[in-house]
Amino acid sequence: MSEPTSTYQPQQYGMEQRTNTLAIIALVGSFFISLVGIICGHLALNQIKQTGEKGRGLALAGLIIGYIGLVVGILYVVFAVILVANS
């Protein structure tokens, strides 16, 4: 009598995907310096597209907050120049 052969295969666990570092920097930096959020956000999106890392939402949030901050800053400067010119 032959013994049944075992086809035991250990279960393989995939490595947990890392969150892109530039995406984190984009989000945090966008609250302090808008250009940091914009530049790092674009770089992070490109890296995420190539590597498949996590953090796309963080990069997008950094971009959005960075662009909003940039627009608000430009509007502030324009209104300040208008106020100084009119006084």
TORPA-4810 file (N, C-alpha, C, O; in nm, 3 decimals):
<nodes>
NODE_1_0.083_-0.118_0.000_0.000_0.000_0.000_0.088_0.125_0.000_0.180_0.138_0.080_M
NODE_2_0.059_0.213_-0.087_0.139_0.335_-0.090_0.071_0.443_-0.006_-0.052_0.452_0.003_S
NODE_3_0.155_0.522_0.055_0.103_0.630_0.140_0.068_0.749_0.052_0.135_0.777_-0.047_E
NODE_4_-0.040_0.820_0.090_-0.075_0.939_0.011_0.034_1.045_0.026_0.089_1.067_0.134_P
NODE_5_0.062_1.108_-0.083_0.164_1.213_-0.078_0.099_1.344_-0.034_-0.011_1.378_-0.076_T
NODE_6_0.167_1.412_0.048_0.116_1.539_0.100_0.163_1.652_0.008_0.280_1.659_-0.028_S
NODE_7_0.074_1.735_-0.026_0.109_1.851_-0.108_0.097_1.977_-0.023_0.039_2.077_-0.065_T
NODE_8_0.153_1.971_0.095_0.147_2.084_0.187_0.232_2.198_0.131_0.349_2.181_0.097_Y
NODE_9_0.169_2.313_0.124_0.241_2.433_0.082_0.216_2.539_0.188_0.102_2.575_0.215_Q
NODE_10_0.322_2.589_0.246_0.301_2.693_0.348_0.236_2.816_0.285_0.265_2.853_0.172_P
NODE_11_0.149_2.877_0.361_0.079_2.995_0.311_0.176_3.111_0.305_0.249_3.139_0.400_Q
NODE_12_0.175_3.177_0.194_0.264_3.290_0.177_0.187_3.418_0.204_0.078_3.440_0.153_Q
NODE_13_0.247_3.501_0.285_0.187_3.630_0.315_0.263_3.736_0.239_0.386_3.742_0.242_Y
NODE_14_0.188_3.820_0.170_0.251_3.927_0.096_0.303_4.033_0.191_0.248_4.056_0.299_G
NODE_15_0.408_4.096_0.149_0.461_4.204_0.232_0.362_4.320_0.228_0.301_4.351_0.126_M
NODE_16_0.349_4.382_0.341_0.259_4.497_0.349_0.318_4.612_0.267_0.437_4.641_0.275_E
NODE_17_0.231_4.675_0.189_0.279_4.785_0.106_0.313_4.905_0.194_0.245_4.935_0.292_Q
NODE_18_0.421_4.970_0.156_0.464_5.089_0.229_0.390_5.212_0.177_0.345_5.216_0.062_R
NODE_19_0.378_5.309_0.263_0.321_5.437_0.222_0.436_5.524_0.171_0.541_5.532_0.234_T
NODE_20_0.415_5.587_0.059_0.518_5.670_-0.002_0.554_5.785_0.091_0.467_5.858_0.139_N
NODE_21_0.684_5.801_0.114_0.732_5.904_0.207_0.703_6.045_0.154_0.665_6.133_0.231_T
NODE_22_0.720_6.065_0.025_0.692_6.198_-0.032_0.545_6.235_-0.019_0.512_6.353_-0.009_L
NODE_23_0.456_6.137_-0.020_0.314_6.165_-0.002_0.288_6.219_0.137_0.209_6.312_0.155_A
NODE_24_0.353_6.162_0.237_0.339_6.210_0.374_0.396_6.351_0.387_0.335_6.438_0.449_I
NODE_25_0.514_6.371_0.329_0.576_6.504_0.332_0.488_6.606_0.262_0.477_6.720_0.307_I
NODE_26_0.425_6.567_0.151_0.337_6.659_0.077_0.221_6.703_0.163_0.186_6.822_0.166_A
NODE_27_0.159_6.609_0.233_0.044_6.644_0.315_0.085_6.734_0.431_0.023_6.839_0.452_L
NODE_28_0.185_6.696_0.504_0.227_6.774_0.621_0.284_6.908_0.578_0.252_7.012_0.636_V
NODE_29_0.369_6.906_0.475_0.433_7.030_0.430_0.337_7.131_0.371_0.363_7.251_0.378_G
NODE_30_0.228_7.084_0.314_0.132_7.177_0.251_0.066_7.269_0.352_0.018_7.376_0.316_S
NODE_31_0.063_7.230_0.479_0.004_7.316_0.582_0.097_7.431_0.619_0.052_7.532_0.673_F
NODE_32_0.226_7.417_0.590_0.323_7.519_0.630_0.375_7.598_0.510_0.379_7.721_0.513_F
NODE_33_0.414_7.527_0.405_0.466_7.592_0.284_0.395_7.527_0.165_0.417_7.409_0.137_I
NODE_34_0.314_7.601_0.097_0.231_7.546_-0.011_0.313_7.479_-0.120_0.274_7.374_-0.171_S
NODE_35_0.426_7.539_-0.156_0.507_7.482_-0.263_0.562_7.345_-0.227_0.581_7.261_-0.315_L
NODE_36_0.587_7.320_-0.099_0.633_7.187_-0.057_0.525_7.084_-0.087_0.555_6.976_-0.139_V
NODE_37_0.401_7.116_-0.055_0.291_7.025_-0.083_0.272_7.001_-0.231_0.244_6.888_-0.273_G
NODE_38_0.286_7.105_-0.311_0.265_7.093_-0.455_0.376_7.010_-0.519_0.348_6.916_-0.594_I
NODE_39_0.500_7.044_-0.490_0.613_6.974_-0.552_0.620_6.829_-0.506_0.629_6.738_-0.588_I
NODE_40_0.615_6.808_-0.375_0.624_6.671_-0.323_0.502_6.588_-0.364_0.514_6.468_-0.385_C
NODE_41_0.387_6.651_-0.375_0.267_6.580_-0.416_0.278_6.527_-0.558_0.243_6.412_-0.586_G
NODE_42_0.329_6.610_-0.649_0.347_6.565_-0.787_0.453_6.455_-0.796_0.434_6.356_-0.866_H
NODE_43_0.563_6.474_-0.725_0.668_6.371_-0.725_0.616_6.240_-0.666_0.646_6.132_-0.717_L
NODE_44_0.538_6.250_-0.559_0.484_6.129_-0.494_0.388_6.056_-0.587_0.393_5.933_-0.595_A
NODE_45_0.303_6.128_-0.658_0.210_6.063_-0.751_0.285_5.988_-0.860_0.245_5.877_-0.899_L
NODE_46_0.392_6.047_-0.911_0.472_5.978_-1.012_0.537_5.853_-0.956_0.538_5.748_-1.021_N
NODE_47_0.592_5.862_-0.835_0.655_5.745_-0.773_0.552_5.636_-0.745_0.578_5.518_-0.767_Q
NODE_48_0.435_5.675_-0.696_0.331_5.577_-0.664_0.286_5.505_-0.791_0.260_5.385_-0.788_I
NODE_49_0.276_5.578_-0.900_0.237_5.517_-1.027_0.340_5.411_-1.070_0.302_5.307_-1.123_K
NODE_50_0.468_5.438_-1.047_0.573_5.346_-1.088_0.590_5.229_-0.993_0.612_5.116_-1.037_Q
NODE_51_0.580_5.254_-0.862_0.612_5.150_-0.763_0.490_5.078_-0.708_0.502_4.967_-0.656_T
NODE_52_0.372_5.138_-0.719_0.252_5.077_-0.664_0.239_5.092_-0.513_0.162_5.021_-0.450_G
NODE_53_0.314_5.184_-0.455_0.306_5.207_-0.311_0.171_5.266_-0.274_0.094_5.309_-0.360_E
NODE_54_0.143_5.267_-0.144_0.024_5.333_-0.094_0.053_5.481_-0.076_0.169_5.523_-0.077_K
NODE_55_-0.053_5.561_-0.058_-0.036_5.702_-0.028_-0.087_5.796_-0.135_-0.061_5.917_-0.129_G
NODE_56_-0.161_5.742_-0.232_-0.212_5.830_-0.339_-0.305_5.937_-0.282_-0.300_6.052_-0.324_R
NODE_57_-0.389_5.899_-0.188_-0.480_5.996_-0.126_-0.406_6.104_-0.050_-0.445_6.220_-0.052_G
NODE_58_-0.298_6.066_0.018_-0.218_6.164_0.091_-0.154_6.263_-0.006_-0.153_6.384_0.019_L
NODE_59_-0.102_6.211_-0.116_-0.039_6.297_-0.216_-0.141_6.394_-0.277_-0.113_6.512_-0.295_A
NODE_60_-0.260_6.342_-0.308_-0.365_6.429_-0.364_-0.409_6.535_-0.263_-0.430_6.650_-0.300_L
NODE_61_-0.422_6.496_-0.138_-0.460_6.593_-0.035_-0.353_6.701_-0.022_-0.385_6.819_-0.008_A
NODE_62_-0.226_6.660_-0.025_-0.118_6.758_-0.019_-0.121_6.853_-0.137_-0.098_6.973_-0.122_G
NODE_63_-0.150_6.799_-0.255_-0.161_6.884_-0.374_-0.276_6.984_-0.362_-0.259_7.103_-0.389_L
NODE_64_-0.391_6.936_-0.322_-0.509_7.022_-0.313_-0.487_7.131_-0.210_-0.514_7.248_-0.237_I
NODE_65_-0.440_7.093_-0.092_-0.415_7.193_0.013_-0.307_7.290_-0.031_-0.316_7.410_-0.004_I
NODE_66_-0.204_7.239_-0.098_-0.097_7.327_-0.146_-0.145_7.428_-0.248_-0.112_7.546_-0.240_G
NODE_67_-0.225_7.382_-0.344_-0.278_7.475_-0.445_-0.374_7.577_-0.384_-0.372_7.694_-0.421_Y
NODE_68_-0.456_7.533_-0.290_-0.547_7.628_-0.223_-0.466_7.731_-0.146_-0.496_7.850_-0.151_I
NODE_69_-0.364_7.686_-0.075_-0.278_7.779_-0.001_-0.207_7.877_-0.093_-0.192_7.994_-0.060_G
NODE_70_-0.163_7.828_-0.208_-0.096_7.916_-0.304_-0.191_8.022_-0.358_-0.154_8.139_-0.367_L
NODE_71_-0.312_7.982_-0.392_-0.411_8.078_-0.444_-0.447_8.181_-0.336_-0.455_8.300_-0.364_V
NODE_72_-0.468_8.135_-0.214_-0.500_8.227_-0.105_-0.384_8.324_-0.082_-0.408_8.443_-0.059_V
NODE_73_-0.261_8.277_-0.088_-0.145_8.364_-0.071_-0.134_8.467_-0.181_-0.103_8.584_-0.155_G
NODE_74_-0.159_8.425_-0.305_-0.154_8.520_-0.417_-0.264_8.624_-0.403_-0.240_8.743_-0.425_I
NODE_75_-0.385_8.582_-0.368_-0.495_8.677_-0.348_-0.463_8.775_-0.236_-0.496_8.894_-0.245_L
NODE_76_-0.401_8.727_-0.130_-0.364_8.813_-0.018_-0.266_8.922_-0.065_-0.281_9.039_-0.030_Y
NODE_77_-0.166_8.883_-0.143_-0.068_8.979_-0.192_-0.134_9.080_-0.287_-0.105_9.199_-0.279_V
NODE_78_-0.223_9.033_-0.375_-0.291_9.124_-0.468_-0.376_9.224_-0.391_-0.372_9.343_-0.421_V
NODE_79_-0.452_9.179_-0.294_-0.534_9.273_-0.216_-0.450_9.367_-0.134_-0.487_9.483_-0.116_F
NODE_80_-0.338_9.321_-0.083_-0.249_9.409_-0.007_-0.190_9.518_-0.096_-0.179_9.633_-0.055_A
NODE_81_-0.151_9.481_-0.218_-0.097_9.580_-0.312_-0.205_9.680_-0.349_-0.177_9.800_-0.359_V
NODE_82_-0.327_9.635_-0.371_-0.438_9.724_-0.405_-0.466_9.821_-0.289_-0.486_9.940_-0.311_I
NODE_83_-0.466_9.770_-0.167_-0.491_9.856_-0.051_-0.381_9.961_-0.034_-0.409_10.077_-0.004_L
NODE_84_-0.257_9.921_-0.053_-0.144_10.016_-0.039_-0.150_10.119_-0.151_-0.122_10.237_-0.128_V
NODE_85_-0.185_10.077_-0.272_-0.190_10.169_-0.386_-0.302_10.272_-0.370_-0.290_10.386_-0.416_A
NODE_86_-0.412_10.231_-0.305_-0.527_10.321_-0.290_-0.516_10.413_-0.169_-0.596_10.505_-0.156_N
NODE_87_-0.420_10.390_-0.082_-0.412_10.475_0.037_-0.310_10.584_0.027_-0.293_10.662_0.121_S
</nodes>
